[in-house]
Amino acid sequence: MKIEIWSDIMCPFCYIGKHNFEQALEKLPFKNEVEVEWKSFQLDPSLDAVKTQNTIEYFKEKKGFPADQAAQMIGQVAQMGKGVGIDFNFEKALIINTFTAHKLLHLAKKYSKSSEMEEALFKAHFIDGKNVGDIDELVTLAENSGIDKEEARQVLTSDGLNYEISQDIQEAKNNGISSVPFFVLNGKYAVSGAQPAEVFADALQQTYKETVSPFKDLSQGGASCDTDGCSV
């Protein structure tokens, strides 16, 4: 069973949704039969790739929110984070274009470390206050995750994975995905937003059940034959 997840590193609900999804999956007996693929999405591709902003500045300048309203919203998200064990540090978070960071996520697929890298990037951005647009910071994250640092630097400073990122973004548009996190379960069902673990668990179980037994028998029995013979 395959789960595709569109998310952006600067999205706090994506971080919360990841934790809730993984908590639900961990308790299911078929967890080892689930393939998770992280897909790229950019909430604000217009952000500068070099200059950073703090979270309050970003909400004021880009969204037009007064500082006190922005602070209230951030406080509410921080409380949601605490409920799932995430200690958001919005005062340190640096807002920047995330395209380069998405290259690292795509490189991590080669090493089968997509989920680990997603977690490392969320932590770097939301908790440690790292600049996830900075090449040196990203190379360090790659090395800490067991990814060759020279390969990481080459990928991050070239256009090699730009197409893959653009394809993810275009696929989201083609499927009408305009907000993240967005989970697609086996190409059939969708779960949007940072849902509680229970919602993810129910959706995963339903999808798995239909994957194992794809046909719903609408008949009331009838004459048939199988490998052991025929019956009426």
Disulfide bonds with the S-S distance in Angstrom:
Cys225-Cys230 1.84
